[in-house]
């Protein structure tokens, strides 16, 4: 069984369990590592000083019992400065950059505008009253498609993946979070045929670009655990493609409550193996205190 998780949210952002609850649960499960990854997004701000103080206190409290890491989940279009205040960064795209997404075209993927734009003063540069994410609600997803793409979800998906293509250049993240998050509500809305080349082509171009950078992708169990999706992020088609590209993986629960801290890990390990992977990765503190990546053979976790 996998006994580590690096995508963990608490009451300090949008989770329902405290950091202390999460740490106690991790110890009870026999975890060797627990990484906290609070949100710092356009619509979800933590008190960074409070967050750092609470997690540092847990690091001291559980020293020698479990390796606790302090990370952050940052959105592609938000301020990358926060990455310097933590030990690792999840790079995620929740907010397609509807104003500045045209710089990443095709396999050559190069930014034409110096990177993604940050929403300012509660508005994005396209003038909406608030930044709209692909994962907040089906209503917001529909509004994104209607407002900026004439209701064309394939154009919205292309915009999403053009924004996602910038995530490593923008954030120099430790790993990629929930790659195909735009499909969070697709099992119920059926607005995208996830086998259609209009959807898969820009996604595969983006995946190839990011895999070439050497940044790992997480297998994210969050939507499966919460009953929103049948498949993990990335789905099995993209996961096989990632393997063929030589990509690397981590497996994370994206837990927002302590009870789901190891949710669907066994299934995710089996899915990774079925897609050709022989190992997953975890993050650890080395003897010098620096965080590094360590490989775990999947056959030891089955």
N, C-alpha and C positions, 0 to 999 in steps of 0.2 A: 504493500500500500504506500502511496505517495504521502509523505508527512511534511509538507511545506506548502506555503501559500504566500504570494507576493502581491496580490490584488485584493486589498482588504479595506473596507470603508466602515466608519464608525459614526457615532452621534456627533463627532466634530465636523462632519460634512453631511452626507445624506444617508448614513446608516442608522440602524435601530439598536445596535449594541454599543456599549462603551468600549474604549480601548482595553480597559481592564477586563471586561467580559471576554473579549476576543483572546486576550493573552491566557486567561484561565482555561478557556475552551481548547486552545492550541496545546497547552500542557496536558490536559486531560486526554487528548487524542494522541499523545506521544510525538507531537511535532518536533522536528529538529530546528526548523526555521519558520519565522513568521515575519512577513513584511507588511507594514502599514503603508497605505497609498492614498491618502486623502485627496479629494478633488481641489484643484484651483482652476476653475473654469470661468467663462464670462458670467454664468448665472449661479455659481456655486463656490463661494469664497470661504475659506477657513481663516481662523485667527492663527497665523503661522507660529507666533510665539507660544501660544497655548498648546498647539499641536506638538511642536518640538519638545516642549517641557514635559508633556504627558508621556510621549513615547520614550524620551530619554530616561524618565523615571522608571518606566517598565523595563528598559534595557538593564538598568542597575538592579532592579528588584529580582529579575529572572536570570541574572548573569550566572552562567554555569549550568543552567537548567534548559534554556532554549535560546537560540540565537535570534534576537529581535532586530529587525532592520527598519530604518525610517526612510520611506520613499514618498513619492507624490505622483498623482495622475494629472498630467497637463494636456490641455487641448491644443491641437495644431495652431489654432488662430489666437491663442492667448499668450500672455507674457512669459517668455522662457526664463526670466530671471529667477523664478522660484526654484528651478532645478539646481541652482548653486547652494541651496540651503538644506539639501537632503542627500541621502546616500545613493539613491537610484531614482529613475524617472520612467513612468509608463507614458508612452506617446500615443494619444488617442484622438480620433476625430469624432466629435459629437456635432459640430457646427460646420456645415459646408460653407465655404467662403464664396458666397454668391457674387461678390463684387470683384474678387481678385483671383479667381480660380483658373484663369485661362492660360497660365504660364506653363503648365505641365501637359504637353501634348505628345501622345504616342510613346514609342519605346525610348526616344531620346530624352525625355523628361528633364527639362531644365527650367528653372524659374525665370520668368521674364520681368518680375516686379520686385525681386529681392526677398521674397518670402511671403507668407500669409499676412493678412492684415488683422489687427486686433480691434475688436469692437470698442468704441470710445463713448463714454458718457451714457451707457445703457442702449446705444444704438449701434448697428453695424453700418458699414459705409454705403449700403444700399438703402438706408433710411428707415428700416423697420423699427418699430417701437422697442423691440427687444430681440436679442439674437435667438434664432429658432434652431433647435437641435433635431436630429433625426430620431432620437430615442426618448424624448420626454413623453409623448403621447401620440396615438394615431391622428388626433386632430392637428397637432403641430406638424406632423409629417405631411398631411394633406395640404395644410396651409403653405408649407415650403414649396411643394410642387405647384400649387395654384398660383402663388404670388410671383414666383420667379421663373417658372418653366412652363407656364400655360397648361398645367396639369400633367405634363409629360414626366413620368417617374424615371424613365430611362435617361433623360437629360439631367434630372436631379441626381441620379446615381453616378453619372459621369462627373458632375460637379463634385460630388462627395469623394470620388476616388482621385480626382485631380487635387483636391485639398489633402487627402490622405498621403499622396505622393510626396508632400512637402514635410511630413512629420519628422523624419530623421534629420533632414537638413536644418529644419527650424529648431528642433529641441535636442538633438544628439541624445535621444532617449536610449535607455537600457534595453527596452523591448517594446514591441508594438502591441497595443491593447485592442481587443475585439475588432479585428480587421474589417469584417463585413457587417458592422453595427447597423448599417442602413436597412438591413433585413429584419430588425428586431420585431416589427409588427407585421411582417409579410405573411406569416402563417395565418393570420386572421384577415388581413386586408387584401391579399392576393393582387398587389399592384405591380409586381415584378415577376416575370418568368426568370427564375434564377439560372436557367440553362440557355437563355437567349443571348446570342453574341453581343447584342446591344448592351447587355449588362455585364457579361463575363469579360469582354475584351478590355475595357478600361480597368477593370479590377485586376486582371492578369498583368497588364502593363505596369500598373502600380506595384503589384506584388513583386514582379521581376526587378523593378528598380530598387525597391527596399531590400530585397534579398541580396542583391548585388552589393549593397552597402554593408552586409554582414550582420544586420540587426535581427535578433530573434523575434518570432511571433508567438504570442501566447495562444494556447487553446483555452478559450474562456468559457466556463461552465455556467455563468450567471443566469442567462436567459432560460437555459434548460432547467436549472434548479428552481427558478421562479415560475415555471410552467408556461413561459411565453413562446418558446421555440422547441421544435423537435431536434434540431441540430445545434452543435456548438458553433462558436465563431473560432476560426474560419470553418465553413461547411466542408464536407468531405471532399467535394470536387476541388476546392481551393487548397485543402490540406494536402491532397495528393500532388497537386501542382507545385506547392511549396517544397515538398520532398524532392520532386524531380529537379527543382531549381537549386537544390543543395541548401535549403533554408534550415534554420534551427528553431526549436520550440521550447517553451515553458508551458506548464499546465497550472491554471489558476481558477479559483472558484468565483472570483469577483464577489466575495461575500459582503453582504450588507447586514447580516445578522449572524450571531455566533453559531446558531444551529446549522448553518449551511457552509461552515468554514471549509469542510472537506467534501462538499456536495458534488456527486457525480465523478469523483476522481477515478474510480475504477473503470467506469465507462469511457472516460477520456483517455486513459492509458491504453485501453483496448482499441479505441478509435485511432490513436496515433500509430499503434503497431500495425493495424489494418491498412493504413495509408503508407506504410513502408518505413516509418521511423524506427530506429533501434534504440534511441535514447532521448530523454528530455533533459532539461537543465534546471538548476536551482542557483540562487544567489547566496553567498556565504561571506562572513567576515573572515579574513585571513589573520595570520598571527600579527601582522602589522596594523590590523584594524580596518584595512581597506576592503571594499566589497569586490568580490570576483565571482565568476560563473563556474559552476561545477557540473559535470555531466553525470547523469544517472542512467544506467542501462534499463530499458523498459522491462526486460525479462525478469529483473529483480523486483519489479513492482506489481507484476501480474498475480 
